[in-house]
Amino acid sequence: MNIPDEALYRLLRQALETRATDTRQRALYRVLREVILAGKLQPRSRLPGSRILAEALTVSRNTINAALEQLAIEGYLTRNRQGTTVSPLPSSPGADVSSAQPVTLAARLLHLPVGTRRDSPALWLTPGLPATNYFPLSLWRRLLDKVLRSEGSLLLGYGDPAGEPRLRVAIARHLALSRGIHCDASQIVITEGSLEGMSLCTHILSQAGDVAWVEDPGYPGAKSVFMTAGLRVIGIPIDEEGLALDKTSATPALIFTSPSHQYPLGQVMSASRRLALLEYAQQQSAWIVEDDYDSEFRYSGEPIPAMLGMRENAPVVYLGTFSKTLFPALRIGFMVMPPALAEAVKPIVAALLRGGHRAEQLALAHFIEEGHYARHLAAMRRLYRKRQGALRDALASELSCPHQVRGGEGGLHLTVVLDKVNDVALAEQARRYQLAPGALSRLYLDLTAAQCGLILGYGNTSASHYLTAVRTLNRLIAQPQRGQG
């Protein structure tokens, strides 16, 4: 034993005196474990007997034996008739076991897009957040209570890995009416938001080293999923008709696009471009991942049909989410596959997913079936239409620098394209004033073609704040220290 008996007793007494909420047994266990790991008690050295320790520390032998027995169970000590000895451990005596090992992250993680900061409570103008204070929370509680009363403990098991059948049926009916997608429940998989849907698409439709096309600028979550899966991500520019089909780029396995409301610039992909993209995907045996993140909120004209519904057996996987239409913390999204793909991946889905959030899924099924979802969407369309108009008016009257407003006629955000502005620094500085716009340039893969600007979310911000918010942004933009972004 390296440490003398008296020194060991002092350490143990000190542990007992400063144990706070620990029991005596736990305090003794902790300090003995620490001195063993620090090499102060050498391997195979013998500890004083439990009777001697109990008398020296004025505690019961039961307390001593319980602490020693726990250390023996974990492999730090060996106890037998001959006494208690320190077990040999891999680290050498006296080694500095507290020094941190150098951390090396996987190379594919080093170029991920910058993560989005999620403040709670949310700051004004945060992109992608709905008006959660308008969600009918009391109704939702009643539906959850109804489900729990009727199903009880049956909902505490895993459930169907593809999601609750009742919710999948309700979603299929909703999609037929609202998005022109005619499918049945067997083609739908419930996911934990759009990102899990993208991850599932990546697992079943691509291999590491394959090429994925993404819109540039575009949704950073898709880029992150593809990069972490080892795909080679190529940014495809956006023009007035949406994703500009580029047959000279490397042939993709996956093509990610948001055709009904491009994020963040707002274009609606033209019918001719959609058909050309479908034709190209079929020719190249590629799959289109259609992100329909907020198309429920369109404020002029008829809803834009989904690509999945344009052609029978189209090579399209459709992703939807309730994060924008209801509330983000719900973490329920869904993917819709063509029949042949849905049949082929049934065993894969069971291997990759576990059923969960069953009470929430069934409450959501009731919410849709009883017409509450349609009524909530209608109310939110009216609210967001007014908010978008008010934000456009505030930008027109208060933003004095040259700018262009993009974002289309729907969704929950507007994008303001700016010249000669460091939008990353501007967005960061805006946070000091409780504003959280996004920086447009961060959404580009090709930084040489990146435009600068701000993405302004109006879903979570009352129109009464817009004039103040835009005046603040105008003042920050005008500050002379800002250089070219």
C-alpha positions as CSV (number, residue, x, y, z in Angstrom):
1,M,0.0,0.0,0.0
2,N,1.6,3.3,-1.1
3,I,-0.4,5.5,1.2
4,P,0.2,5.0,5.0
5,D,-2.7,3.8,7.1
6,E,-3.0,7.0,9.0
7,A,-3.1,9.0,5.8
8,L,-5.8,6.7,4.4
9,Y,-7.8,7.1,7.6
10,R,-7.6,10.9,7.3
11,L,-8.9,10.8,3.8
12,L,-11.8,8.6,4.8
13,R,-12.7,10.7,7.8
14,Q,-12.6,13.8,5.6
15,A,-15.0,12.1,3.1
16,L,-17.4,11.3,6.0
17,E,-17.3,14.9,7.3
18,T,-17.9,16.5,3.9
19,R,-20.3,13.9,2.5
20,A,-23.3,16.3,2.1
21,T,-26.3,14.2,0.9
22,D,-24.3,11.0,0.4
23,T,-24.7,8.1,2.8
24,R,-21.6,7.1,4.8
25,Q,-21.4,4.0,2.7
26,R,-21.4,6.0,-0.5
27,A,-18.9,8.5,0.8
28,L,-16.4,5.8,1.7
29,Y,-17.0,4.0,-1.6
30,R,-16.2,7.2,-3.5
31,V,-13.0,8.1,-1.8
32,L,-11.6,4.5,-1.9
33,R,-12.4,4.3,-5.6
34,E,-10.6,7.6,-6.2
35,V,-7.4,6.6,-4.4
36,I,-7.4,3.3,-6.3
37,L,-7.8,4.9,-9.7
38,A,-5.1,7.5,-8.8
39,G,-2.7,4.7,-8.0
40,K,-2.3,5.7,-4.3
41,L,-3.2,2.1,-3.4
42,Q,-1.1,-0.2,-5.5
43,P,-2.4,-3.4,-7.1
44,R,-2.5,-6.4,-4.7
45,S,-1.8,-4.2,-1.6
46,R,-3.9,-5.2,1.4
47,L,-6.4,-2.9,3.1
48,P,-6.9,-2.8,6.9
49,G,-9.6,-5.2,8.1
50,S,-13.2,-4.0,8.3
51,R,-13.1,-4.2,12.2
52,I,-10.0,-1.9,12.2
53,L,-11.5,0.5,9.7
54,A,-14.8,0.7,11.7
55,E,-12.9,1.5,14.9
56,A,-10.7,4.1,13.3
57,L,-13.6,5.9,11.6
58,T,-16.2,5.3,14.3
59,V,-18.7,3.8,12.0
60,S,-20.4,0.3,11.9
61,R,-18.7,-2.7,10.3
62,N,-21.8,-3.0,8.2
63,T,-21.1,0.4,6.6
64,I,-17.5,-0.6,6.0
65,N,-18.4,-4.0,4.5
66,A,-21.1,-2.5,2.3
67,A,-18.6,0.0,0.7
68,L,-15.9,-2.6,0.3
69,E,-18.4,-5.1,-1.2
70,Q,-19.6,-2.6,-3.8
71,L,-16.0,-1.9,-4.8
72,A,-15.4,-5.7,-5.1
73,I,-18.5,-6.1,-7.3
74,E,-17.1,-3.4,-9.6
75,G,-13.7,-5.1,-9.7
76,Y,-11.7,-2.5,-7.8
77,L,-11.1,-4.9,-4.8
78,T,-10.7,-8.6,-4.2
79,R,-12.2,-10.0,-1.0
80,N,-11.6,-13.5,0.4
81,R,-10.7,-15.2,3.7
82,Q,-7.2,-13.8,3.6
83,G,-8.6,-10.2,3.6
84,T,-9.2,-7.4,1.1
85,T,-6.7,-6.5,-1.6
86,V,-6.6,-4.0,-4.5
87,S,-7.3,-5.6,-7.8
88,P,-4.8,-5.0,-10.7
89,L,-6.2,-2.4,-13.1
90,P,-5.0,-1.6,-16.7
91,S,-3.7,1.9,-15.8
92,S,-0.3,2.0,-14.1
93,P,0.0,3.2,-10.5
94,G,0.3,7.0,-10.3
95,A,-1.0,7.5,-13.9
96,D,-2.9,10.7,-14.5
97,V,-6.2,9.1,-15.3
98,S,-7.9,12.5,-15.2
99,S,-6.1,13.8,-18.3
100,A,-8.4,14.1,-21.3
101,Q,-7.8,12.0,-24.4
102,P,-7.5,14.1,-27.6
103,V,-10.8,14.2,-29.4
104,T,-10.8,13.4,-33.1
105,L,-14.2,13.8,-34.9
106,A,-15.1,11.9,-38.0
107,A,-13.8,13.8,-41.0
108,R,-17.3,13.9,-42.6
109,L,-18.6,16.0,-39.7
110,L,-16.0,18.8,-40.2
111,H,-17.9,20.5,-43.1
112,L,-21.5,20.3,-41.7
113,P,-23.6,23.4,-42.0
114,V,-23.7,25.6,-39.0
115,G,-26.4,24.5,-36.6
116,T,-29.4,26.6,-36.1
117,R,-29.7,28.2,-32.6
118,R,-33.1,27.4,-31.0
119,D,-33.9,29.9,-28.3
120,S,-36.6,29.3,-25.7
121,P,-38.6,31.4,-25.4
122,A,-38.2,32.2,-29.1
123,L,-36.8,35.6,-30.2
124,W,-38.7,37.8,-32.7
125,L,-38.3,36.9,-36.4
126,T,-37.0,33.4,-35.8
127,P,-37.5,31.5,-39.1
128,G,-39.5,28.3,-39.2
129,L,-41.5,28.8,-36.0
130,P,-45.3,28.8,-36.0
131,A,-47.6,30.9,-33.8
132,T,-47.6,28.3,-31.0
133,N,-49.6,30.6,-28.7
134,Y,-52.6,30.1,-31.1
135,F,-52.5,26.3,-30.8
136,P,-55.6,25.0,-29.1
137,L,-53.8,23.5,-26.1
138,S,-56.9,22.8,-24.0
139,L,-58.4,20.8,-26.9
140,W,-55.1,18.9,-27.3
141,R,-55.1,18.0,-23.6
142,R,-58.7,16.7,-23.9
143,L,-57.7,14.5,-26.8
144,L,-54.7,13.2,-25.0
145,D,-56.8,12.4,-21.9
146,K,-59.4,10.7,-24.1
147,V,-56.7,8.5,-25.7
148,L,-55.1,7.6,-22.4
149,R,-58.4,6.8,-20.8
150,S,-59.5,4.5,-23.6
151,E,-56.1,2.8,-24.2
152,G,-54.3,3.1,-20.9
153,S,-51.2,1.0,-20.3
154,L,-51.6,-0.6,-23.8
155,L,-49.9,2.6,-25.1
156,L,-46.8,2.1,-23.1
157,G,-45.4,-0.6,-25.4
158,Y,-43.4,0.0,-28.6
159,G,-46.2,-0.2,-31.1
160,D,-45.9,-0.4,-34.9
161,P,-42.5,0.7,-36.1
162,A,-44.1,2.5,-39.1
163,G,-46.4,4.4,-36.7
164,E,-49.9,4.1,-35.4
165,P,-52.2,2.7,-38.2
166,R,-55.0,5.1,-37.2
167,L,-52.8,8.1,-37.7
168,R,-51.4,6.8,-41.0
169,V,-55.0,6.4,-42.3
170,A,-55.9,9.9,-41.2
171,I,-52.8,11.4,-43.0
172,A,-53.6,9.4,-46.2
173,R,-57.1,11.0,-46.2
174,H,-55.8,14.4,-45.6
175,L,-53.2,14.2,-48.3
176,A,-55.8,13.0,-50.9
177,L,-57.8,16.2,-50.2
178,S,-55.1,18.7,-49.7
179,R,-52.1,17.6,-51.7
180,G,-53.4,15.5,-54.6
181,I,-51.6,12.4,-53.2
182,H,-53.7,9.2,-53.4
183,C,-52.1,6.6,-51.2
184,D,-53.0,4.2,-48.4
185,A,-51.7,3.8,-44.9
186,S,-49.2,1.1,-46.0
187,Q,-47.2,3.7,-48.0
188,I,-46.8,6.0,-45.0
189,V,-44.2,5.8,-42.2
190,I,-44.4,8.1,-39.2
191,T,-41.1,9.7,-38.4
192,E,-39.8,12.0,-35.6
193,G,-39.8,15.1,-37.9
194,S,-38.5,15.6,-41.4
195,L,-34.9,15.0,-40.4
196,E,-35.6,11.4,-39.5
197,G,-37.5,11.0,-42.8
198,M,-34.4,12.2,-44.7
199,S,-32.2,9.9,-42.7
200,L,-34.5,6.9,-43.4
201,C,-34.4,7.8,-47.2
202,T,-30.6,8.0,-47.0
203,H,-30.4,4.5,-45.4
204,I,-32.7,2.8,-47.8
205,L,-31.9,4.5,-51.1
206,S,-28.2,5.3,-51.1
207,Q,-24.7,4.1,-50.0
208,A,-21.7,5.9,-48.7
209,G,-19.9,7.6,-51.6
210,D,-23.1,8.2,-53.6
211,V,-23.9,11.7,-54.9
212,A,-26.8,13.7,-53.5
213,W,-28.1,16.9,-55.2
214,V,-29.4,19.6,-52.9
215,E,-30.8,23.1,-53.7
216,D,-28.2,25.9,-53.3
217,P,-29.2,27.8,-51.3
218,G,-31.3,25.3,-49.4
219,Y,-32.3,23.6,-46.2
220,P,-29.1,22.9,-44.1
221,G,-30.7,19.9,-42.4
222,A,-30.7,17.9,-45.6
223,K,-27.1,18.7,-46.2
224,S,-26.2,17.6,-42.7
225,V,-28.0,14.2,-43.0
226,F,-26.4,13.4,-46.4
227,M,-22.9,14.4,-45.2
228,T,-23.1,12.4,-42.0
229,A,-24.2,9.4,-44.1
230,G,-21.0,9.7,-46.2
231,L,-22.7,11.0,-49.4
232,R,-21.0,13.5,-51.7
233,V,-23.2,16.6,-51.6
234,I,-23.5,18.8,-54.7
235,G,-25.3,22.1,-54.6
236,I,-27.6,22.8,-57.6
237,P,-28.4,26.5,-58.2
238,I,-31.9,27.9,-58.0
239,D,-33.5,29.9,-60.7
240,E,-37.0,31.4,-61.2
241,E,-38.4,27.9,-61.9
242,G,-36.8,26.3,-58.9
243,L,-34.0,23.7,-58.9
244,A,-32.1,24.2,-62.2
245,L,-31.7,20.7,-63.6
246,D,-27.9,20.3,-64.4
247,K,-27.2,17.2,-66.4
248,T,-23.5,17.9,-66.4
249,S,-23.2,17.4,-62.7
250,A,-22.3,14.0,-61.2
251,T,-25.2,11.6,-61.5
252,P,-27.1,11.5,-58.1
253,A,-28.6,8.8,-56.1
254,L,-30.8,11.3,-54.3
255,I,-32.2,14.7,-55.3
256,F,-33.5,16.8,-52.5
257,T,-35.9,19.6,-53.4
258,S,-38.7,21.7,-51.9
259,P,-40.8,22.3,-55.1
260,S,-43.9,23.8,-53.6
261,H,-42.1,26.5,-51.7
262,Q,-38.3,26.6,-52.1
263,Y,-36.4,27.2,-48.9
264,P,-35.3,30.0,-48.4
265,L,-36.1,31.9,-51.7
266,G,-39.7,30.9,-52.1
267,Q,-39.9,29.8,-55.7
268,V,-42.6,27.4,-56.8
269,M,-41.1,24.8,-59.2
270,S,-42.8,25.0,-62.6
271,A,-44.7,22.1,-64.0
272,S,-42.3,21.7,-66.9
273,R,-39.3,21.7,-64.5
274,R,-41.1,19.1,-62.3
275,L,-41.7,16.8,-65.2
276,A,-38.2,17.2,-66.5
277,L,-36.8,16.3,-63.1
278,L,-39.1,13.3,-62.8
279,E,-38.0,12.1,-66.3
280,Y,-34.3,12.6,-65.4
281,A,-34.7,10.7,-62.1
282,Q,-36.3,7.8,-63.9
283,Q,-33.6,7.7,-66.5
284,Q,-30.8,7.7,-63.9
285,S,-32.5,5.4,-61.4
286,A,-32.3,8.3,-58.9
287,W,-34.8,9.1,-56.2
288,I,-36.3,12.5,-55.5
289,V,-36.8,13.5,-51.9
290,E,-39.7,16.0,-51.9
291,D,-39.7,18.2,-48.8
292,D,-43.2,19.7,-48.3
293,Y,-42.3,21.5,-45.1
294,D,-44.9,24.4,-45.2
295,S,-47.0,24.2,-48.3
296,E,-50.2,24.2,-46.2
297,F,-49.7,27.9,-45.9
298,R,-50.3,29.3,-49.4
299,Y,-52.0,32.8,-49.5
300,S,-52.9,33.2,-53.2
301,G,-54.2,30.8,-55.8
302,E,-54.8,27.1,-55.4
303,P,-52.6,24.7,-53.4
304,I,-49.6,23.4,-55.4
305,P,-49.9,19.7,-56.0
306,A,-47.1,17.5,-54.8
307,M,-44.7,15.9,-57.2
308,L,-45.5,12.5,-55.9
309,G,-49.0,12.9,-57.2
310,M,-48.0,14.0,-60.7
311,R,-47.2,10.7,-62.2
312,E,-48.0,7.1,-61.3
313,N,-45.0,5.2,-59.7
314,A,-43.0,8.4,-59.7
315,P,-39.5,7.9,-58.1
316,V,-40.4,10.3,-55.3
317,V,-40.4,10.0,-51.5
318,Y,-42.6,12.7,-50.0
319,L,-41.7,14.2,-46.6
320,G,-44.2,16.1,-44.5
321,T,-44.2,17.4,-40.9
322,F,-46.5,18.8,-38.3
323,S,-43.8,21.0,-36.8
324,K,-44.9,24.0,-38.8
325,T,-48.6,23.4,-38.9
326,L,-49.0,22.6,-35.2
327,F,-45.9,22.9,-32.9
328,P,-42.2,21.9,-33.2
329,A,-42.0,20.0,-29.9
330,L,-44.6,17.5,-31.2
331,R,-41.8,15.8,-33.2
332,I,-44.1,14.0,-35.6
333,G,-43.5,13.9,-39.3
334,F,-44.2,11.4,-42.1
335,M,-42.9,10.0,-45.3
336,V,-44.9,8.7,-48.2
337,M,-43.4,6.1,-50.6
338,P,-44.6,4.7,-53.9
339,P,-46.3,1.3,-53.4
340,A,-43.4,-0.9,-54.7
341,L,-40.9,0.9,-52.5
342,A,-43.2,0.8,-49.5
343,E,-43.5,-3.0,-49.9
344,A,-39.8,-3.5,-50.4
345,V,-38.7,-1.6,-47.3
346,K,-41.2,-3.0,-44.7
347,P,-38.6,-5.3,-43.1
348,I,-36.0,-2.4,-43.2
349,V,-38.3,0.0,-41.4
350,A,-38.9,-2.6,-38.7
351,A,-35.1,-2.9,-38.3
352,L,-34.4,0.9,-38.2
353,L,-37.3,2.3,-36.3
354,R,-39.2,1.6,-33.0
355,G,-42.7,2.7,-32.5
356,G,-43.1,5.5,-29.9
357,H,-45.0,8.6,-29.0
358,R,-48.1,6.5,-29.3
359,A,-50.5,8.6,-27.2
360,E,-49.5,11.8,-29.2
361,Q,-49.9,9.9,-32.5
362,L,-53.4,8.8,-31.6
363,A,-54.4,12.2,-30.2
364,L,-53.2,13.7,-33.6
365,A,-55.3,11.1,-35.5
366,H,-58.4,12.3,-33.5
367,F,-57.3,15.9,-34.2
368,I,-57.4,15.3,-37.9
369,E,-60.4,13.0,-38.0
370,E,-62.6,15.4,-36.1
371,G,-61.9,18.3,-38.3
372,H,-59.8,20.3,-35.8
373,Y,-56.7,20.1,-38.0
374,A,-58.5,21.6,-41.1
375,R,-60.0,24.4,-38.9
376,H,-56.6,25.2,-37.3
377,L,-54.9,25.3,-40.7
378,A,-57.6,27.7,-42.0
379,A,-57.2,30.0,-39.0
380,M,-53.4,30.0,-39.3
381,R,-53.6,30.8,-43.0
382,R,-55.6,33.9,-42.2
383,L,-53.2,34.9,-39.5
384,Y,-50.0,34.3,-41.5
385,R,-51.4,36.0,-44.5
386,K,-51.9,39.2,-42.4
387,R,-48.5,38.9,-40.8
388,Q,-46.7,38.4,-44.1
389,G,-48.5,41.5,-45.5
390,A,-47.6,43.5,-42.5
391,L,-44.0,42.5,-42.6
392,R,-43.8,43.4,-46.3
393,D,-45.3,46.8,-45.5
394,A,-42.7,47.3,-42.6
395,L,-39.8,46.4,-44.9
396,A,-41.1,48.8,-47.6
397,S,-41.5,51.7,-45.2
398,E,-38.5,51.2,-42.9
399,L,-35.7,49.5,-44.7
400,S,-33.8,52.3,-46.4
401,C,-30.9,50.3,-47.9
402,P,-31.1,48.6,-51.4
403,H,-32.8,45.3,-51.0
404,Q,-35.0,42.6,-52.6
405,V,-37.7,40.8,-50.8
406,R,-38.1,37.1,-51.6
407,G,-40.1,34.3,-50.1
408,G,-43.1,33.8,-52.4
409,E,-46.7,33.8,-51.5
410,G,-46.7,31.4,-48.7
411,G,-44.9,29.9,-45.8
412,L,-43.6,31.4,-42.5
413,H,-40.7,33.6,-43.7
414,L,-39.5,36.3,-46.0
415,T,-36.0,36.5,-47.3
416,V,-34.4,40.0,-47.7
417,V,-31.5,39.9,-50.1
418,L,-28.9,42.7,-49.3
419,D,-25.7,44.0,-50.9
420,K,-22.4,44.7,-49.2
421,V,-23.5,43.4,-45.8
422,N,-21.9,40.8,-43.6
423,D,-25.1,38.9,-42.9
424,V,-23.6,36.5,-40.4
425,A,-22.3,39.3,-38.2
426,L,-25.6,41.2,-38.7
427,A,-27.7,38.3,-37.6
428,E,-25.5,37.7,-34.6
429,Q,-25.7,41.4,-33.6
430,A,-29.5,41.4,-34.0
431,R,-29.7,38.8,-31.2
432,R,-28.6,41.5,-28.7
433,Y,-32.0,43.2,-29.5
434,Q,-34.0,40.0,-29.1
435,L,-34.2,39.4,-32.9
436,A,-33.2,36.1,-34.5
437,P,-33.1,36.4,-38.3
438,G,-31.2,33.8,-40.2
439,A,-28.2,34.6,-42.4
440,L,-28.9,33.8,-46.0
441,S,-25.2,33.2,-47.0
442,R,-25.0,30.3,-44.5
443,L,-27.4,28.3,-46.6
444,Y,-25.1,28.1,-49.6
445,L,-22.7,25.3,-50.4
446,D,-21.0,27.3,-53.2
447,L,-19.8,30.3,-51.2
448,T,-18.5,32.0,-54.4
449,A,-22.2,32.3,-55.6
450,A,-23.6,33.1,-52.1
451,Q,-25.9,36.1,-51.8
452,C,-26.1,37.9,-48.5
453,G,-29.4,38.7,-46.7
454,L,-31.6,37.9,-43.8
455,I,-34.3,35.3,-43.4
456,L,-37.1,36.8,-41.4
457,G,-39.6,34.5,-39.7
458,Y,-43.0,36.0,-39.1
459,G,-44.9,33.0,-37.8
460,N,-43.9,33.4,-34.2
461,T,-43.9,37.2,-34.1
462,S,-46.9,39.5,-33.7
463,A,-47.3,42.1,-36.4
464,S,-47.3,44.8,-33.7
465,H,-43.5,44.3,-33.4
466,Y,-42.6,44.5,-37.1
467,L,-41.9,48.3,-37.3
468,T,-39.7,48.2,-34.3
469,A,-37.8,45.1,-35.5
470,V,-37.2,46.4,-39.0
471,R,-36.1,49.8,-37.7
472,T,-33.5,48.0,-35.5
473,L,-32.3,46.0,-38.5
474,N,-32.1,49.1,-40.7
475,R,-30.0,50.8,-38.0
476,L,-27.7,47.8,-37.7
477,I,-27.3,47.5,-41.5
478,A,-26.3,51.2,-41.7
479,Q,-23.5,50.9,-39.2
480,P,-20.3,51.8,-41.0
481,Q,-18.1,49.0,-39.6
482,R,-20.0,46.4,-41.7
483,G,-18.0,45.2,-44.7
484,Q,-18.7,43.0,-47.6
485,G,-20.1,39.6,-46.5
